[in-house]
Amino acid sequence: MKRQLHESKADLDLAIAKSLDRAPLTFTELKELRDLGVRDLMFDHDLDYIFAEKVLNHVKHECLRLQAQNQQTPIEGFDLDFSSLTRSAPITQKPLSLSESKLRKIIKQVLVEELSR
């Protein structure tokens, strides 16, 4: 049991080192780091506040990267609920029955929605 805990801590330390170097994280490393906070990184892993913030920022960017990758090629077991600030329901490609005037109307409607926020 102790060996398993030691190996888990070593894997987590490797993931933290990869985050500080801005290297791509695997899905399992990301799941482990996502649950950590600044306090955990500072006290349990001997980072200062700036390095802890860098790790958490990298985790955020990697969550977004994996979410975008999952949209193109699905990742098995992907269950992160991390969302970006992009539109949640983008307009699909132009269907054959959509005229130019209807398309302009849709674009105008989307712009009004975005400007009203």
N, CA, C and O atoms as CSV, one atom per row, in Angstrom:
chain,resi,resn,atom,element,x,y,z
A,1,MET,N,N,0.820,-1.193,0.000
A,1,MET,CA,C,0.000,0.000,0.000
A,1,MET,C,C,0.862,1.253,0.000
A,1,MET,O,O,0.563,2.221,-0.699
A,2,LYS,N,N,1.944,1.230,0.797
A,2,LYS,CA,C,2.820,2.397,0.842
A,2,LYS,C,C,3.469,2.640,-0.504
A,2,LYS,O,O,3.634,3.788,-0.919
A,3,ARG,N,N,3.843,1.558,-1.197
A,3,ARG,CA,C,4.487,1.713,-2.496
A,3,ARG,C,C,3.535,2.365,-3.494
A,3,ARG,O,O,3.943,3.218,-4.282
A,4,GLN,N,N,2.268,1.963,-3.458
A,4,GLN,CA,C,1.276,2.541,-4.361
A,4,GLN,C,C,1.101,4.033,-4.074
A,4,GLN,O,O,1.017,4.829,-5.009
A,5,LEU,N,N,1.046,4.424,-2.805
A,5,LEU,CA,C,0.919,5.830,-2.457
A,5,LEU,C,C,2.151,6.608,-2.880
A,5,LEU,O,O,2.040,7.745,-3.337
A,6,HIS,N,N,3.323,6.006,-2.731
A,6,HIS,CA,C,4.562,6.665,-3.132
A,6,HIS,C,C,4.596,6.877,-4.648
A,6,HIS,O,O,5.001,7.938,-5.122
A,7,GLU,N,N,4.170,5.866,-5.398
A,7,GLU,CA,C,4.140,5.996,-6.846
A,7,GLU,C,C,3.127,7.046,-7.282
A,7,GLU,O,O,3.376,7.790,-8.231
A,8,SER,N,N,1.994,7.112,-6.602
A,8,SER,CA,C,0.984,8.101,-6.935
A,8,SER,C,C,1.515,9.516,-6.699
A,8,SER,O,O,1.279,10.412,-7.510
A,9,LYS,N,N,2.232,9.716,-5.588
A,9,LYS,CA,C,2.807,11.026,-5.297
A,9,LYS,C,C,3.874,11.373,-6.327
A,9,LYS,O,O,3.979,12.529,-6.738
A,10,ALA,N,N,4.662,10.397,-6.749
A,10,ALA,CA,C,5.683,10.642,-7.764
A,10,ALA,C,C,5.038,11.032,-9.093
A,10,ALA,O,O,5.546,11.909,-9.792
A,11,ASP,N,N,3.917,10.385,-9.450
A,11,ASP,CA,C,3.205,10.742,-10.675
A,11,ASP,C,C,2.648,12.158,-10.594
A,11,ASP,O,O,2.677,12.904,-11.573
A,12,LEU,N,N,2.141,12.519,-9.417
A,12,LEU,CA,C,1.606,13.864,-9.229
A,12,LEU,C,C,2.716,14.907,-9.284
A,12,LEU,O,O,2.524,15.984,-9.850
A,13,ASP,N,N,3.869,14.603,-8.708
A,13,ASP,CA,C,5.005,15.522,-8.779
A,13,ASP,C,C,5.481,15.697,-10.216
A,13,ASP,O,O,5.873,16.794,-10.615
A,14,LEU,N,N,5.448,14.620,-10.991
A,14,LEU,CA,C,5.815,14.713,-12.403
A,14,LEU,C,C,4.828,15.590,-13.161
A,14,LEU,O,O,5.230,16.390,-14.006
A,15,ALA,N,N,3.544,15.447,-12.865
A,15,ALA,CA,C,2.527,16.263,-13.521
A,15,ALA,C,C,2.702,17.748,-13.163
A,15,ALA,O,O,2.495,18.621,-14.005
A,16,ILE,N,N,3.082,18.024,-11.913
A,16,ILE,CA,C,3.320,19.409,-11.498
A,16,ILE,C,C,4.540,19.964,-12.233
A,16,ILE,O,O,4.525,21.113,-12.675
A,17,ALA,N,N,5.580,19.168,-12.364
A,17,ALA,CA,C,6.771,19.607,-13.094
A,17,ALA,C,C,6.440,19.868,-14.563
A,17,ALA,O,O,6.919,20.839,-15.148
A,18,LYS,N,N,5.623,19.000,-15.157
A,18,LYS,CA,C,5.208,19.216,-16.546
A,18,LYS,C,C,4.388,20.492,-16.671
A,18,LYS,O,O,4.505,21.204,-17.669
A,19,SER,N,N,3.561,20.790,-15.677
A,19,SER,CA,C,2.753,22.006,-15.708
A,19,SER,C,C,3.618,23.257,-15.622
A,19,SER,O,O,3.356,24.250,-16.301
A,20,LEU,N,N,4.638,23.204,-14.792
A,20,LEU,CA,C,5.530,24.357,-14.679
A,20,LEU,C,C,6.320,24.579,-15.960
A,20,LEU,O,O,6.719,25.703,-16.263
A,21,ASP,N,N,6.546,23.504,-16.711
A,21,ASP,CA,C,7.259,23.606,-17.982
A,21,ASP,C,C,6.305,23.829,-19.158
A,21,ASP,O,O,6.741,23.936,-20.304
A,22,ARG,N,N,5.014,23.896,-18.872
A,22,ARG,CA,C,3.948,24.069,-19.870
A,22,ARG,C,C,3.928,22.955,-20.905
A,22,ARG,O,O,3.648,23.186,-22.081
A,23,ALA,N,N,4.224,21.761,-20.456
A,23,ALA,CA,C,4.173,20.594,-21.333
A,23,ALA,C,C,2.745,20.048,-21.352
A,23,ALA,O,O,2.007,20.227,-20.383
A,24,PRO,N,N,2.350,19.393,-22.427
A,24,PRO,CA,C,1.008,18.809,-22.477
A,24,PRO,C,C,0.812,17.756,-21.396
A,24,PRO,O,O,1.701,16.947,-21.132
A,25,LEU,N,N,-0.358,17.778,-20.779
A,25,LEU,CA,C,-0.684,16.828,-19.726
A,25,LEU,C,C,-1.576,15.734,-20.284
A,25,LEU,O,O,-2.366,15.971,-21.198
A,26,THR,N,N,-1.446,14.544,-19.734
A,26,THR,CA,C,-2.353,13.470,-20.113
A,26,THR,C,C,-3.680,13.676,-19.393
A,26,THR,O,O,-3.788,14.495,-18.481
A,27,PHE,N,N,-4.672,12.929,-19.812
A,27,PHE,CA,C,-6.003,13.064,-19.221
A,27,PHE,C,C,-5.992,12.668,-17.749
A,27,PHE,O,O,-6.656,13.311,-16.936
A,28,THR,N,N,-5.254,11.629,-17.394
A,28,THR,CA,C,-5.211,11.201,-15.993
A,28,THR,C,C,-4.466,12.215,-15.124
A,28,THR,O,O,-4.868,12.473,-13.990
A,29,GLU,N,N,-3.390,12.786,-15.649
A,29,GLU,CA,C,-2.676,13.823,-14.899
A,29,GLU,C,C,-3.564,15.037,-14.681
A,29,GLU,O,O,-3.550,15.648,-13.612
A,30,LEU,N,N,-4.321,15.374,-15.686
A,30,LEU,CA,C,-5.211,16.525,-15.591
A,30,LEU,C,C,-6.300,16.293,-14.550
A,30,LEU,O,O,-6.654,17.207,-13.805
A,31,LYS,N,N,-6.830,15.077,-14.498
A,31,LYS,CA,C,-7.856,14.773,-13.502
A,31,LYS,C,C,-7.297,14.869,-12.087
A,31,LYS,O,O,-7.996,15.309,-11.174
A,32,GLU,N,N,-6.044,14.462,-11.897
A,32,GLU,CA,C,-5.438,14.543,-10.574
A,32,GLU,C,C,-5.146,15.989,-10.170
A,32,GLU,O,O,-5.387,16.377,-9.027
A,33,LEU,N,N,-4.630,16.782,-11.103
A,33,LEU,CA,C,-4.270,18.163,-10.792
A,33,LEU,C,C,-5.484,19.074,-10.654
A,33,LEU,O,O,-5.433,20.080,-9.947
A,34,ARG,N,N,-6.557,18.728,-11.319
A,34,ARG,CA,C,-7.756,19.568,-11.305
A,34,ARG,C,C,-8.357,19.670,-9.905
A,34,ARG,O,O,-8.993,20.672,-9.579
A,35,ASP,N,N,-8.166,18.663,-9.092
A,35,ASP,CA,C,-8.739,18.657,-7.749
A,35,ASP,C,C,-7.888,19.398,-6.725
A,35,ASP,O,O,-8.326,19.609,-5.594
A,36,LEU,N,N,-6.682,19.794,-7.108
A,36,LEU,CA,C,-5.796,20.483,-6.174
A,36,LEU,C,C,-6.072,21.983,-6.180
A,36,LEU,O,O,-6.495,22.548,-7.189
A,37,GLY,N,N,-5.827,22.610,-5.047
A,37,GLY,CA,C,-5.945,24.053,-4.938
A,37,GLY,C,C,-4.582,24.666,-4.670
A,37,GLY,O,O,-3.575,23.961,-4.597
A,38,VAL,N,N,-4.558,25.982,-4.525
A,38,VAL,CA,C,-3.307,26.677,-4.250
A,38,VAL,C,C,-2.718,26.198,-2.930
A,38,VAL,O,O,-1.510,25.987,-2.817
A,39,ARG,N,N,-3.577,26.029,-1.942
A,39,ARG,CA,C,-3.107,25.578,-0.629
A,39,ARG,C,C,-2.436,24.218,-0.707
A,39,ARG,O,O,-1.369,24.012,-0.128
A,40,ASP,N,N,-3.066,23.283,-1.427
A,40,ASP,CA,C,-2.493,21.948,-1.562
A,40,ASP,C,C,-1.124,21.998,-2.238
A,40,ASP,O,O,-0.187,21.322,-1.814
A,41,LEU,N,N,-1.020,22.797,-3.280
A,41,LEU,CA,C,0.249,22.888,-3.996
A,41,LEU,C,C,1.330,23.542,-3.138
A,41,LEU,O,O,2.501,23.170,-3.217
A,42,MET,N,N,0.936,24.511,-2.323
A,42,MET,CA,C,1.917,25.207,-1.500
A,42,MET,C,C,2.401,24.343,-0.338
A,42,MET,O,O,3.603,24.266,-0.085
A,43,PHE,N,N,1.486,23.700,0.365
A,43,PHE,CA,C,1.867,22.960,1.563
A,43,PHE,C,C,2.309,21.532,1.285
A,43,PHE,O,O,3.271,21.056,1.887
A,44,ASP,N,N,1.628,20.851,0.392
A,44,ASP,CA,C,1.950,19.446,0.148
A,44,ASP,C,C,3.073,19.249,-0.869
A,44,ASP,O,O,3.750,18.221,-0.851
A,45,HIS,N,N,3.277,20.234,-1.760
A,45,HIS,CA,C,4.255,20.063,-2.842
A,45,HIS,C,C,5.329,21.147,-2.839
A,45,HIS,O,O,6.101,21.254,-3.792
A,46,ASP,N,N,5.384,21.944,-1.789
A,46,ASP,CA,C,6.453,22.926,-1.574
A,46,ASP,C,C,6.607,23.945,-2.709
A,46,ASP,O,O,7.727,24.284,-3.092
A,47,LEU,N,N,5.493,24.427,-3.239
A,47,LEU,CA,C,5.535,25.494,-4.235
A,47,LEU,C,C,5.203,26.816,-3.559
A,47,LEU,O,O,4.498,26.846,-2.551
A,48,ASP,N,N,5.711,27.901,-4.115
A,48,ASP,CA,C,5.268,29.193,-3.602
A,48,ASP,C,C,3.987,29.590,-4.341
A,48,ASP,O,O,3.529,28.876,-5.233
A,49,TYR,N,N,3.419,30.725,-3.964
A,49,TYR,CA,C,2.114,31.124,-4.502
A,49,TYR,C,C,2.164,31.319,-6.016
A,49,TYR,O,O,1.239,30.922,-6.725
A,50,ILE,N,N,3.230,31.925,-6.509
A,50,ILE,CA,C,3.322,32.205,-7.951
A,50,ILE,C,C,3.398,30.909,-8.747
A,50,ILE,O,O,2.723,30.770,-9.767
A,51,PHE,N,N,4.211,29.960,-8.292
A,51,PHE,CA,C,4.302,28.681,-9.002
A,51,PHE,C,C,2.996,27.902,-8.916
A,51,PHE,O,O,2.603,27.243,-9.879
A,52,ALA,N,N,2.322,27.971,-7.772
A,52,ALA,CA,C,1.034,27.286,-7.635
A,52,ALA,C,C,0.014,27.867,-8.605
A,52,ALA,O,O,-0.752,27.125,-9.219
A,53,GLU,N,N,0.001,29.191,-8.748
A,53,GLU,CA,C,-0.907,29.827,-9.706
A,53,GLU,C,C,-0.556,29.440,-11.143
A,53,GLU,O,O,-1.450,29.243,-11.965
A,54,LYS,N,N,0.732,29.331,-11.449
A,54,LYS,CA,C,1.140,28.913,-12.798
A,54,LYS,C,C,0.651,27.502,-13.098
A,54,LYS,O,O,0.193,27.222,-14.206
A,55,VAL,N,N,0.747,26.618,-12.115
A,55,VAL,CA,C,0.275,25.244,-12.306
A,55,VAL,C,C,-1.229,25.241,-12.560
A,55,VAL,O,O,-1.698,24.564,-13.475
A,56,LEU,N,N,-1.986,25.985,-11.766
A,56,LEU,CA,C,-3.436,25.997,-11.922
A,56,LEU,C,C,-3.854,26.641,-13.241
A,56,LEU,O,O,-4.823,26.202,-13.860
A,57,ASN,N,N,-3.138,27.677,-13.678
A,57,ASN,CA,C,-3.434,28.280,-14.980
A,57,ASN,C,C,-3.164,27.299,-16.112
A,57,ASN,O,O,-3.925,27.231,-17.077
A,58,HIS,N,N,-2.069,26.534,-15.990
A,58,HIS,CA,C,-1.770,25.548,-17.024
A,58,HIS,C,C,-2.830,24.443,-17.044
A,58,HIS,O,O,-3.211,23.960,-18.110
A,59,VAL,N,N,-3.295,24.055,-15.876
A,59,VAL,CA,C,-4.358,23.047,-15.800
A,59,VAL,C,C,-5.613,23.566,-16.507
A,59,VAL,O,O,-6.273,22.822,-17.233
A,60,LYS,N,N,-5.936,24.824,-16.297
A,60,LYS,CA,C,-7.098,25.427,-16.952
A,60,LYS,C,C,-6.936,25.407,-18.476
A,60,LYS,O,O,-7.872,25.060,-19.197
A,61,HIS,N,N,-5.755,25.778,-18.959
A,61,HIS,CA,C,-5.509,25.772,-20.402
A,61,HIS,C,C,-5.539,24.362,-20.975
A,61,HIS,O,O,-6.038,24.151,-22.081
A,62,GLU,N,N,-5.017,23.412,-20.244
A,62,GLU,CA,C,-5.036,22.028,-20.713
A,62,GLU,C,C,-6.465,21.467,-20.728
A,62,GLU,O,O,-6.807,20.675,-21.606
A,63,CYS,N,N,-7.297,21.870,-19.766
A,63,CYS,CA,C,-8.704,21.451,-19.785
A,63,CYS,C,C,-9.377,21.956,-21.053
A,63,CYS,O,O,-10.118,21.222,-21.708
A,64,LEU,N,N,-9.118,23.200,-21.391
A,64,LEU,CA,C,-9.706,23.771,-22.605
A,64,LEU,C,C,-9.164,23.082,-23.853
A,64,LEU,O,O,-9.908,22.843,-24.804
A,65,ARG,N,N,-7.863,22.761,-23.854
A,65,ARG,CA,C,-7.272,22.094,-25.009
A,65,ARG,C,C,-7.881,20.708,-25.205
A,65,ARG,O,O,-8.217,20.321,-26.324
A,66,LEU,N,N,-8.018,19.969,-24.110
A,66,LEU,CA,C,-8.598,18.631,-24.228
A,66,LEU,C,C,-10.076,18.682,-24.599
A,66,LEU,O,O,-10.576,17.804,-25.302
A,67,GLN,N,N,-10.772,19.716,-24.125
A,67,GLN,CA,C,-12.173,19.855,-24.499
A,67,GLN,C,C,-12.301,20.120,-26.001
A,67,GLN,O,O,-13.178,19.560,-26.658
A,68,ALA,N,N,-11.436,20.963,-26.537
A,68,ALA,CA,C,-11.456,21.223,-27.980
A,68,ALA,C,C,-11.057,19.977,-28.763
A,68,ALA,O,O,-11.637,19.685,-29.809
A,69,GLN,N,N,-10.072,19.248,-28.261
A,69,GLN,CA,C,-9.665,18.015,-28.931
A,69,GLN,C,C,-10.787,16.992,-28.901
A,69,GLN,O,O,-10.986,16.258,-29.869
A,70,ASN,N,N,-11.520,16.940,-27.800
A,70,ASN,CA,C,-12.622,15.989,-27.677
A,70,ASN,C,C,-13.737,16.294,-28.670
A,70,ASN,O,O,-14.440,15.382,-29.103
A,71,GLN,N,N,-13.906,17.541,-29.029
A,71,GLN,CA,C,-14.937,17.885,-30.007
A,71,GLN,C,C,-14.570,17.394,-31.399
A,71,GLN,O,O,-15.451,17.034,-32.179
A,72,GLN,N,N,-13.273,17.374,-31.721
A,72,GLN,CA,C,-12.836,16.905,-33.030
A,72,GLN,C,C,-12.709,15.385,-33.083
A,72,GLN,O,O,-13.250,14.733,-33.976
A,73,THR,N,N,-11.992,14.842,-32.121
A,73,THR,CA,C,-11.827,13.393,-32.026
A,73,THR,C,C,-12.154,12.994,-30.599
A,73,THR,O,O,-11.399,13.325,-29.684
A,74,PRO,N,N,-13.256,12.295,-30.383
A,74,PRO,CA,C,-13.690,11.972,-29.022
A,74,PRO,C,C,-12.622,11.207,-28.224
A,74,PRO,O,O,-11.981,10.283,-28.724
A,75,ILE,N,N,-12.461,11.630,-26.968
A,75,ILE,CA,C,-11.518,10.998,-26.058
A,75,ILE,C,C,-12.312,10.052,-25.166
A,75,ILE,O,O,-13.320,10.441,-24.575
A,76,GLU,N,N,-11.857,8.822,-25.074
A,76,GLU,CA,C,-12.564,7.829,-24.263
A,76,GLU,C,C,-12.477,8.210,-22.792
A,76,GLU,O,O,-11.385,8.450,-22.277
A,77,GLY,N,N,-13.605,8.266,-22.118
A,77,GLY,CA,C,-13.638,8.589,-20.698
A,77,GLY,C,C,-13.594,10.069,-20.389
A,77,GLY,O,O,-13.403,10.441,-19.232
A,78,PHE,N,N,-13.761,10.915,-21.368
A,78,PHE,CA,C,-13.694,12.361,-21.163
A,78,PHE,C,C,-14.950,12.823,-20.439
A,78,PHE,O,O,-16.058,12.638,-20.943
A,79,ASP,N,N,-14.790,13.428,-19.255
A,79,ASP,CA,C,-15.952,13.872,-18.488
A,79,ASP,C,C,-15.714,15.210,-17.792
A,79,ASP,O,O,-16.379,15.507,-16.800
A,80,LEU,N,N,-14.790,16.016,-18.283
A,80,LEU,CA,C,-14.539,17.314,-17.662
A,80,LEU,C,C,-15.695,18.253,-17.948
A,80,LEU,O,O,-16.180,18.334,-19.076
A,81,ASP,N,N,-16.127,18.954,-16.929
A,81,ASP,CA,C,-17.208,19.918,-17.095
A,81,ASP,C,C,-16.648,21.331,-17.140
A,81,ASP,O,O,-17.234,22.259,-16.583
A,82,PHE,N,N,-15.537,21.485,-17.792
A,82,PHE,CA,C,-14.881,22.781,-17.873
A,82,PHE,C,C,-15.268,23.408,-19.198
A,82,PHE,O,O,-15.002,22.830,-20.252
A,83,SER,N,N,-15.882,24.565,-19.170
A,83,SER,CA,C,-16.344,25.163,-20.417
A,83,SER,C,C,-15.617,26.472,-20.675
A,83,SER,O,O,-15.204,27.167,-19.747
A,84,SER,N,N,-15.474,26.787,-21.924
A,84,SER,CA,C,-14.847,28.037,-22.309
A,84,SER,C,C,-15.923,29.098,-22.465
A,84,SER,O,O,-17.103,28.832,-22.235
A,85,LEU,N,N,-15.522,30.287,-22.852
A,85,LEU,CA,C,-16.466,31.373,-23.013
A,85,LEU,C,C,-17.006,31.465,-24.434
A,85,LEU,O,O,-17.591,32.484,-24.802
A,86,THR,N,N,-16.826,30.436,-25.230
A,86,THR,CA,C,-17.344,30.451,-26.586
A,86,THR,C,C,-18.830,30.120,-26.571
A,86,THR,O,O,-19.373,29.694,-25.552
A,87,ARG,N,N,-19.475,30.321,-27.707
A,87,ARG,CA,C,-20.909,30.040,-27.789
A,87,ARG,C,C,-21.182,28.564,-27.538
A,87,ARG,O,O,-20.438,27.700,-28.003
A,88,SER,N,N,-22.241,28.282,-26.808
A,88,SER,CA,C,-22.556,26.892,-26.507
A,88,SER,C,C,-23.323,26.224,-27.640
A,88,SER,O,O,-23.315,24.998,-27.746
A,89,ALA,N,N,-23.989,27.009,-28.493
A,89,ALA,CA,C,-24.730,26.445,-29.614
A,89,ALA,C,C,-24.381,27.218,-30.883
A,89,ALA,O,O,-25.171,28.053,-31.325
A,90,PRO,N,N,-23.225,26.963,-31.473
A,90,PRO,CA,C,-22.840,27.718,-32.665
A,90,PRO,C,C,-23.738,27.388,-33.847
A,90,PRO,O,O,-24.372,26.333,-33.884
A,91,ILE,N,N,-23.787,28.284,-34.794
A,91,ILE,CA,C,-24.591,28.077,-35.992
A,91,ILE,C,C,-23.929,26.998,-36.833
A,91,ILE,O,O,-22.717,27.022,-37.050
A,92,THR,N,N,-24.720,26.067,-37.298
A,92,THR,CA,C,-24.187,24.988,-38.124
A,92,THR,C,C,-23.877,25.525,-39.513
A,92,THR,O,O,-24.153,26.685,-39.818
A,93,GLN,N,N,-23.310,24.682,-40.341
A,93,GLN,CA,C,-22.991,25.108,-41.700
A,93,GLN,C,C,-24.259,25.456,-42.458
A,93,GLN,O,O,-25.352,25.002,-42.119
A,94,LYS,N,N,-24.096,26.255,-43.473
A,94,LYS,CA,C,-25.234,26.761,-44.234
A,94,LYS,C,C,-25.987,25.614,-44.916
A,94,LYS,O,O,-25.430,24.912,-45.760
A,95,PRO,N,N,-27.268,25.433,-44.539
A,95,PRO,CA,C,-28.061,24.420,-45.241
A,95,PRO,C,C,-28.409,24.901,-46.653
A,95,PRO,O,O,-28.307,26.091,-46.953
A,96,LEU,N,N,-28.813,23.981,-47.499
A,96,LEU,CA,C,-29.101,24.329,-48.876
A,96,LEU,C,C,-30.290,25.280,-49.007
A,96,LEU,O,O,-30.327,26.067,-49.953
A,97,SER,N,N,-31.256,25.237,-48.101
A,97,SER,CA,C,-32.452,26.060,-48.228
A,97,SER,C,C,-32.293,27.459,-47.612
A,97,SER,O,O,-33.252,28.232,-47.613
A,98,LEU,N,N,-31.133,27.795,-47.100
A,98,LEU,CA,C,-30.911,29.083,-46.448
A,98,LEU,C,C,-30.464,30.109,-47.484
A,98,LEU,O,O,-29.429,29.955,-48.133
A,99,SER,N,N,-31.266,31.150,-47.621
A,99,SER,CA,C,-30.922,32.189,-48.583
A,99,SER,C,C,-29.951,33.185,-47.953
A,99,SER,O,O,-29.708,33.164,-46.746
A,100,GLU,N,N,-29.408,34.049,-48.790
A,100,GLU,CA,C,-28.448,35.032,-48.302
A,100,GLU,C,C,-29.108,36.010,-47.341
A,100,GLU,O,O,-28.489,36.413,-46.356
A,101,SER,N,N,-30.340,36.396,-47.605
A,101,SER,CA,C,-31.021,37.342,-46.715
A,101,SER,C,C,-31.306,36.716,-45.343
A,101,SER,O,O,-31.188,37.383,-44.315
A,102,LYS,N,N,-31.681,35.435,-45.337
A,102,LYS,CA,C,-31.902,34.752,-44.064
A,102,LYS,C,C,-30.599,34.634,-43.277
A,102,LYS,O,O,-30.588,34.787,-42.056
A,103,LEU,N,N,-29.505,34.361,-43.981
A,103,LEU,CA,C,-28.213,34.256,-43.326
A,103,LEU,C,C,-27.804,35.598,-42.722
A,103,LEU,O,O,-27.301,35.641,-41.599
A,104,ARG,N,N,-28.011,36.688,-43.451
A,104,ARG,CA,C,-27.700,38.018,-42.914
A,104,ARG,C,C,-28.542,38.309,-41.668
A,104,ARG,O,O,-28.054,38.909,-40.710
A,105,LYS,N,N,-29.803,37.882,-41.687
A,105,LYS,CA,C,-30.683,38.092,-40.537
A,105,LYS,C,C,-30.172,37.333,-39.312
A,105,LYS,O,O,-30.191,37.861,-38.200
A,106,ILE,N,N,-29.720,36.105,-39.515
A,106,ILE,CA,C,-29.186,35.300,-38.417
A,106,ILE,C,C,-27.910,35.936,-37.862
A,106,ILE,O,O,-27.724,36.003,-36.647
A,107,ILE,N,N,-27.042,36.396,-38.745
A,107,ILE,CA,C,-25.804,37.041,-38.303
A,107,ILE,C,C,-26.118,38.299,-37.508
A,107,ILE,O,O,-25.492,38.557,-36.479
A,108,LYS,N,N,-27.076,39.078,-37.973
A,108,LYS,CA,C,-27.468,40.297,-37.278
A,108,LYS,C,C,-28.031,39.965,-35.895
A,108,LYS,O,O,-27.737,40.661,-34.923
A,109,GLN,N,N,-28.828,38.916,-35.804
A,109,GLN,CA,C,-29.409,38.488,-34.533
A,109,GLN,C,C,-28.323,38.045,-33.540
A,109,GLN,O,O,-28.394,38.370,-32.355
A,110,VAL,N,N,-27.334,37.314,-34.019
A,110,VAL,CA,C,-26.245,36.865,-33.160
A,110,VAL,C,C,-25.436,38.058,-32.661
A,110,VAL,O,O,-25.037,38.097,-31.497
A,111,LEU,N,N,-25.194,39.030,-33.539
A,111,LEU,CA,C,-24.454,40.224,-33.129
A,111,LEU,C,C,-25.213,41.020,-32.076
A,111,LEU,O,O,-24.609,41.517,-31.125
A,112,VAL,N,N,-26.515,41.148,-32.230
A,112,VAL,CA,C,-27.313,41.868,-31.252
A,112,VAL,C,C,-27.267,41.150,-29.904
A,112,VAL,O,O,-27.158,41.796,-28.861
A,113,GLU,N,N,-27.349,39.826,-29.918
A,113,GLU,CA,C,-27.256,39.050,-28.679
A,113,GLU,C,C,-25.917,39.248,-27.995
A,113,GLU,O,O,-25.861,39.413,-26.776
A,114,GLU,N,N,-24.827,39.234,-28.772
A,114,GLU,CA,C,-23.497,39.380,-28.204
A,114,GLU,C,C,-23.278,40.789,-27.652
A,114,GLU,O,O,-22.651,40.952,-26.606
A,115,LEU,N,N,-23.786,41.798,-28.342
A,115,LEU,CA,C,-23.596,43.175,-27.884
A,115,LEU,C,C,-24.461,43.522,-26.687
A,115,LEU,O,O,-24.142,44.446,-25.939
A,116,SER,N,N,-25.548,42.794,-26.497
A,116,SER,CA,C,-26.433,43.081,-25.373
A,116,SER,C,C,-25.919,42.489,-24.064
A,116,SER,O,O,-26.453,42.802,-23.000
A,117,ARG,N,N,-24.910,41.653,-24.118
A,117,ARG,CA,C,-24.353,41.026,-22.902
A,117,ARG,C,C,-23.543,41.977,-22.121
A,117,ARG,O,O,-23.005,41.615,-21.075
